[in-house]
Every structure is written in structure tokens, then in C-alpha cells.
Amino acid sequence: MASDDLRLLLPRSRLQQLARDWLAEDAPWLDFAGWAASRGGQECQEAVLLCKSVGVLAGAPFFAAVCEAAGCSVEWQRSEGAWLEPVTRVATVRGHVNDLLLAERPALNVLSRVSGVATLARQVTEQARAAGWQGQVTGTRKTTPGFRLPEKYGLLVGGAGAHRYGIGDLIMLKDNHIWAMGGVKKALHGVRALAGRTLKVEVECRSVEEALEAAAAEADLIMLDNFTPELLHHAALSIKTAFPGIVVEASGGVSPQNFLQFLGPHVDMVSMGCLTQGPPSIDFSLKLAKGLKNSSCPSPGGVLQHFEES
């Protein structure tokens, strides 16, 4: 396993918890169809994981965790982060037929969704690099409730930044915070009094004047929110001229169709909520190998985490 393998970021206990939750959501009661399938004479079976559309393979640890929780094992033929073309054999899953059928939908759901996030993230980051921009495209907190960890992980596999995971990673003062606390300076002083310098503070700004005020009050990052590209680059230049070390982020109204207009020498980050809100899922399917009876079903809890380089 490579030292930069992003799968190492994921705590095994968290993967196991999510897998159990997803299986419980899909199968909270009796599994009549699985019971019937198990009586068809193919107790131990192999299933082939196929990719049927173009995209990045991402979310393998979540897929494997679901299979493991259901008592199956996975052997991968393609690596996490690989670019897939239809139709590609991605992995082989082994287990009792009712366990395979139980794991199928939750495992495919997470793999398809995370691969979709990673695919869009890779597309925009590669376009940014091709344009010669040195900054970072990132996601936001606009994620599916209960699914933030897989989606943030998908951003990283695709080459984008995850931004903050939650409100405790980075203090962000948005317009409502500033209004409620009586202005930029009061808001910054209020959070600094409690958090000190242990957490960085970002301020969402709606004008150049507000951004300069926040920078002067020692904000660490300035978010220029809902600026047109022309106004954005003018504001970023003004901020960087007065405060060269501050980080400038562009956000709001940015899409895969227009984001290249927001890239510039004075913009360090461009955040895009659509990376986790709008990407189409990648099409995967899990097919039982017809007529193939496997005599060595995995023992419960045993999962193969081997990846073959493609």
C-alpha cells in the first residue's frame, strides 16, 4: 500500500459504523428475497463489480466496509483513483448469496456517489492546472446530510480540496454572524477572545471595504462572496497589495461552466458547492457469476483489501 494512499485517512471504526448504518437502513426487517435466493443451490458465490460509465473509481473503502459488514470479501482489480471506461471489471466479491444480495445496493450506492464526486473534482482541477493556475479548487459544507465523510473523501481522491469538514475545523464568520455580532471587528474580536490563535478565522465579505476591514482586524482568510469575476479580481488585488500574506477565497455563483473566469493570480482558493451537490453518479453494477459455485466462502468479518495497480 502506497504511503500516500488516501484510504489511510479513514478510521476503520468510522467505516464500520457507516456500513452498519447503511445496511440497517436498507434491511431493517426480514429479508424474504435473500432467504429465497439462498435456497437456490448456490450458497457460496462470486459476484463481479462492473463499471458501466466513464469516471474515477473512488469510495472503495466504503464499498468494502459494507461488504465486510455483510460477511463478504472483496478483491480489487482496479485501484482507487483509477480512471475507468465502460465496461470495466473493477472487483470480485465473494460470500454467501444472501449476504451478497444484502450488501449489493448499499455498497453500490456509496461507490457510485463518491465516484461521481471524485470525477467532477478531477475534471475541474485538471482544467485549473491546464490554465496554469496555482491555487486550489475546494468543496464546501453543502453535502448530503449523513454523507459528508464519503463526499469529502471523494473530493480528495479527485484532487480537489475538502475545505473545512465542519464548523469546528475553521471559524467562518458569515454575513449572519457579522450582523448578529454588530460588525466585522466585533465579530472577529469575539471569536478570538474564546478561540485564541488555535483556530484560523475566515470572514465572508460582500465588498472590498468589508474585506479590507476584516484583513486589518487580523482575519486569516477572506472569502469574497458572490463577486462577479471582474470585481473579484479587482478586490483580490487590493487585498493582496495591502495584506500580502492573507488567503483569498472566491465563492458563490461558481460552476464547472464558468469557474475558469474566477481563477487569477491573487485568488488562492475557489470553492464550489456543486462538487458535492450536483455531480452525476457513476454507473456500477454487481452481477452474480452464473453457474459458478465457490466452495470457500469468507468467514464473517474477513475482507480482502488488496488492490492491483492498473
C-alpha positions as CSV (number, residue, x, y, z in Angstrom):
1,M,0.0,0.0,0.0
2,A,1.5,3.4,-1.0
3,S,2.4,5.8,1.7
4,D,0.1,8.5,0.1
5,D,-2.9,6.1,-0.1
6,L,-5.9,8.3,0.9
7,R,-7.6,5.2,2.3
8,L,-5.4,5.6,5.3
9,L,-7.3,8.8,6.2
10,L,-10.4,6.9,7.0
11,P,-10.7,5.5,10.6
12,R,-11.7,1.8,10.4
13,S,-14.2,2.3,13.3
14,R,-16.0,5.0,11.4
15,L,-16.1,2.9,8.2
16,Q,-17.6,0.1,10.2
17,Q,-20.2,2.3,11.8
18,L,-21.3,3.8,8.5
19,A,-21.5,0.4,6.9
20,R,-23.7,-0.9,9.7
21,D,-26.0,2.1,9.4
22,W,-26.4,1.8,5.7
23,L,-27.2,-1.9,5.9
24,A,-29.7,-1.3,8.7
25,E,-31.4,1.5,6.7
26,D,-31.8,-0.9,3.7
27,A,-32.6,-4.1,5.6
28,P,-34.3,-3.2,8.9
29,W,-36.5,-6.2,8.9
30,L,-36.8,-9.7,7.4
31,D,-35.1,-10.4,4.0
32,F,-37.5,-12.7,2.2
33,A,-35.9,-12.4,-1.2
34,G,-32.4,-13.1,0.2
35,W,-33.8,-16.2,2.0
36,A,-35.4,-17.5,-1.2
37,A,-32.2,-16.9,-3.1
38,S,-30.1,-18.8,-0.6
39,R,-32.3,-21.9,-1.2
40,G,-31.4,-21.9,-4.9
41,G,-28.4,-24.3,-4.6
42,Q,-25.8,-21.6,-5.0
43,E,-25.0,-20.9,-1.3
44,C,-21.4,-19.7,-1.8
45,Q,-21.0,-17.4,-4.8
46,E,-18.8,-14.8,-6.6
47,A,-20.1,-11.5,-7.9
48,V,-18.4,-9.2,-10.4
49,L,-18.3,-5.5,-9.8
50,L,-18.5,-3.7,-13.2
51,C,-18.2,0.0,-14.1
52,K,-20.6,0.9,-17.0
53,S,-19.8,4.6,-17.4
54,V,-16.7,6.9,-17.6
55,G,-15.3,8.2,-14.4
56,V,-13.0,8.0,-11.4
57,L,-13.1,5.0,-9.1
58,A,-13.5,6.4,-5.6
59,G,-15.1,5.1,-2.4
60,A,-13.6,1.6,-2.4
61,P,-13.1,1.6,1.4
62,F,-16.8,2.3,1.9
63,F,-17.8,-0.3,-0.6
64,A,-15.5,-2.9,1.1
65,A,-16.7,-1.9,4.6
66,V,-20.3,-2.6,3.6
67,C,-19.4,-6.0,2.1
68,E,-17.4,-6.9,5.1
69,A,-20.2,-6.0,7.5
70,A,-22.4,-8.3,5.4
71,G,-19.9,-11.1,5.7
72,C,-18.4,-10.9,2.2
73,S,-14.9,-10.3,0.9
74,V,-13.6,-8.1,-1.9
75,E,-10.7,-8.5,-4.2
76,W,-10.0,-5.4,-6.3
77,Q,-8.8,-5.5,-9.9
78,R,-8.6,-1.7,-10.3
79,S,-7.0,0.9,-7.9
80,E,-8.7,3.7,-6.0
81,G,-8.4,6.8,-8.1
82,A,-8.2,4.9,-11.4
83,W,-9.9,6.4,-14.5
84,L,-12.5,3.8,-15.7
85,E,-14.0,3.3,-19.1
86,P,-17.1,1.2,-19.8
87,V,-17.3,-1.7,-19.3
88,T,-14.5,-2.4,-16.8
89,R,-14.2,-5.2,-14.3
90,V,-13.4,-3.4,-11.0
91,A,-13.6,-6.1,-8.3
92,T,-14.7,-9.6,-7.3
93,V,-16.9,-10.0,-4.3
94,R,-17.3,-13.4,-2.6
95,G,-19.8,-14.6,0.0
96,H,-23.0,-16.4,0.7
97,V,-25.5,-15.5,-1.9
98,N,-27.9,-13.9,0.6
99,D,-25.1,-11.8,2.0
100,L,-24.0,-10.6,-1.4
101,L,-27.5,-9.6,-2.2
102,L,-27.9,-7.8,1.1
103,A,-24.7,-5.8,0.5
104,E,-25.3,-5.0,-3.1
105,R,-27.4,-1.9,-3.0
106,P,-25.8,0.0,-0.1
107,A,-22.3,-0.8,-1.4
108,L,-23.2,0.3,-4.9
109,N,-24.9,3.5,-3.7
110,V,-21.9,4.7,-1.9
111,L,-19.4,3.7,-4.6
112,S,-21.5,5.4,-7.3
113,R,-21.9,8.6,-5.3
114,V,-18.3,9.0,-4.2
115,S,-17.0,8.2,-7.7
116,G,-19.3,10.9,-9.1
117,V,-17.9,13.5,-6.7
118,A,-14.3,12.4,-7.5
119,T,-15.0,12.5,-11.2
120,L,-16.2,16.1,-11.2
121,A,-13.5,17.2,-8.8
122,R,-10.8,15.7,-11.1
123,Q,-12.3,17.4,-14.2
124,V,-12.3,20.9,-12.7
125,T,-8.9,20.5,-11.0
126,E,-7.3,19.3,-14.2
127,Q,-8.8,22.3,-16.1
128,A,-7.4,24.7,-13.4
129,R,-3.9,23.2,-13.7
130,A,-4.1,23.3,-17.5
131,A,-4.9,27.0,-17.2
132,G,-1.7,27.5,-15.2
133,W,-3.5,28.5,-12.0
134,Q,-1.5,27.7,-8.8
135,G,-4.4,27.8,-6.4
136,Q,-6.8,25.2,-5.1
137,V,-10.4,24.2,-6.1
138,T,-12.3,23.1,-3.0
139,G,-15.6,21.8,-1.9
140,T,-17.9,23.3,0.8
141,R,-20.2,22.2,3.6
142,K,-23.0,21.8,1.0
143,T,-23.1,18.0,1.4
144,T,-25.7,15.3,1.7
145,P,-26.8,15.0,5.4
146,G,-25.2,12.0,6.9
147,F,-22.9,11.5,3.9
148,R,-20.3,14.2,4.5
149,L,-17.3,11.9,5.1
150,P,-17.7,9.9,1.9
151,E,-18.3,13.1,-0.2
152,K,-15.3,14.9,1.4
153,Y,-13.2,11.9,0.8
154,G,-14.3,11.8,-2.9
155,L,-13.1,15.4,-3.3
156,L,-9.7,14.4,-2.1
157,V,-9.5,11.4,-4.4
158,G,-10.5,13.7,-7.3
159,G,-7.6,16.1,-6.5
160,A,-9.7,18.9,-5.0
161,G,-9.5,20.4,-1.5
162,A,-12.0,19.3,1.1
163,H,-12.2,22.8,2.8
164,R,-13.5,22.5,6.4
165,Y,-15.2,19.3,7.4
166,G,-17.4,21.0,10.0
167,I,-17.8,24.3,11.9
168,G,-15.2,23.3,14.4
169,D,-12.3,22.9,11.9
170,L,-12.1,26.6,10.8
171,I,-14.1,29.5,12.2
172,M,-16.0,31.1,9.4
173,L,-17.9,34.3,10.1
174,K,-20.7,34.6,7.6
175,D,-22.9,37.5,6.9
176,N,-25.4,36.5,9.6
177,H,-22.7,36.1,12.2
178,I,-21.4,39.5,11.4
179,W,-24.8,41.1,11.5
180,A,-25.7,39.4,14.8
181,M,-22.4,40.4,16.5
182,G,-22.5,44.1,15.3
183,G,-19.9,44.2,12.6
184,V,-16.7,42.6,11.3
185,K,-14.4,43.9,14.0
186,K,-16.7,42.9,16.9
187,A,-17.2,39.5,15.4
188,L,-13.5,38.8,15.0
189,H,-12.7,40.1,18.5
190,G,-15.5,37.9,19.9
191,V,-14.3,34.7,18.4
192,R,-10.6,35.4,19.0
193,A,-11.4,36.0,22.7
194,L,-12.6,32.5,23.0
195,A,-10.6,30.5,20.4
196,G,-7.4,32.5,20.6
197,R,-5.0,31.6,17.8
198,T,-5.6,27.8,17.9
199,L,-8.1,28.0,15.0
200,K,-7.9,30.1,11.9
201,V,-10.7,32.6,11.2
202,E,-12.3,33.2,7.7
203,V,-14.6,36.1,7.1
204,E,-17.2,36.2,4.4
205,C,-17.1,39.6,2.7
206,R,-19.6,41.3,0.3
207,S,-17.4,44.3,-0.6
208,V,-13.8,45.4,-0.9
209,E,-14.2,47.7,2.0
210,E,-15.5,44.9,4.3
211,A,-12.7,42.6,3.1
212,L,-10.0,45.2,3.9
213,E,-11.6,45.8,7.3
214,A,-11.6,42.1,8.1
215,A,-7.9,41.8,6.9
216,A,-6.9,44.7,9.1
217,A,-8.7,43.1,12.1
218,E,-6.4,40.0,11.5
219,A,-8.6,37.6,9.7
220,D,-6.6,34.7,8.4
221,L,-8.7,34.1,5.3
222,I,-11.0,36.4,3.3
223,M,-13.9,34.9,1.3
224,L,-15.1,37.2,-1.5
225,D,-18.7,36.0,-1.8
226,N,-20.9,36.4,-4.9
227,F,-18.5,38.8,-6.7
228,T,-18.5,38.9,-10.4
229,P,-15.2,37.8,-11.9
230,E,-14.2,41.4,-12.8
231,L,-15.0,42.7,-9.3
232,L,-13.4,39.7,-7.8
233,H,-10.0,40.2,-9.4
234,H,-10.0,43.9,-8.6
235,A,-10.9,43.2,-4.9
236,A,-8.3,40.4,-4.6
237,L,-5.6,42.7,-6.0
238,S,-6.5,45.4,-3.5
239,I,-6.4,42.9,-0.6
240,K,-3.2,41.3,-1.6
241,T,-1.5,44.6,-2.1
242,A,-2.3,45.7,1.4
243,F,-2.1,42.3,3.1
244,P,0.2,40.0,1.0
245,G,0.1,37.1,3.4
246,I,-3.7,36.7,3.7
247,V,-5.5,33.9,1.9
248,V,-8.2,35.0,-0.6
249,E,-11.1,32.7,-1.5
250,A,-13.7,33.1,-4.2
251,S,-17.1,31.6,-3.6
252,G,-20.7,31.9,-4.7
253,G,-22.0,31.6,-8.3
254,V,-19.1,29.4,-9.3
255,S,-19.9,26.4,-11.5
256,P,-18.0,24.0,-13.8
257,Q,-19.1,26.1,-16.7
258,N,-17.7,29.4,-15.5
259,F,-15.1,28.7,-12.8
260,L,-12.1,29.4,-15.1
261,Q,-13.2,33.1,-15.0
262,F,-12.7,33.2,-11.2
263,L,-9.1,31.9,-11.4
264,G,-6.4,34.6,-11.1
265,P,-3.0,35.4,-9.6
266,H,-4.5,37.0,-6.5
267,V,-7.1,34.3,-5.8
268,D,-5.8,31.4,-3.7
269,M,-8.9,29.2,-3.5
270,V,-12.2,28.8,-5.4
271,S,-14.9,26.9,-3.5
272,M,-17.7,25.2,-5.3
273,G,-20.7,23.7,-3.6
274,C,-21.7,21.9,-6.8
275,L,-18.9,19.5,-6.5
276,T,-20.9,17.6,-3.8
277,Q,-24.4,18.8,-4.6
278,G,-24.6,18.3,-8.4
279,P,-22.3,15.6,-9.8
280,P,-24.0,12.7,-11.6
281,S,-23.3,9.3,-10.1
282,I,-21.0,6.8,-11.9
283,D,-22.8,3.6,-13.0
284,F,-21.7,0.5,-11.3
285,S,-23.4,-2.9,-11.1
286,L,-22.8,-6.1,-9.2
287,K,-23.5,-9.3,-11.1
288,L,-23.5,-12.9,-9.8
289,A,-21.3,-15.2,-11.7
290,K,-23.9,-17.6,-13.1
291,G,-23.3,-21.2,-12.6
292,L,-20.1,-20.6,-10.5
293,K,-20.3,-22.2,-7.1
294,N,-17.4,-21.1,-4.8
295,S,-16.5,-23.6,-2.1
296,S,-14.6,-21.2,0.0
297,C,-17.0,-18.5,1.3
298,P,-15.3,-15.9,3.5
299,S,-15.7,-16.2,7.3
300,P,-17.7,-13.3,8.8
301,G,-15.6,-10.2,9.3
302,G,-12.9,-11.1,6.8
303,V,-12.4,-8.7,3.9
304,L,-9.6,-8.6,1.4
305,Q,-8.2,-5.0,0.9
306,H,-5.8,-5.9,-1.9
307,F,-5.6,-3.6,-4.8
308,E,-3.8,-4.4,-8.1
309,E,-2.2,-1.5,-9.9
310,S,-3.9,-0.8,-13.2
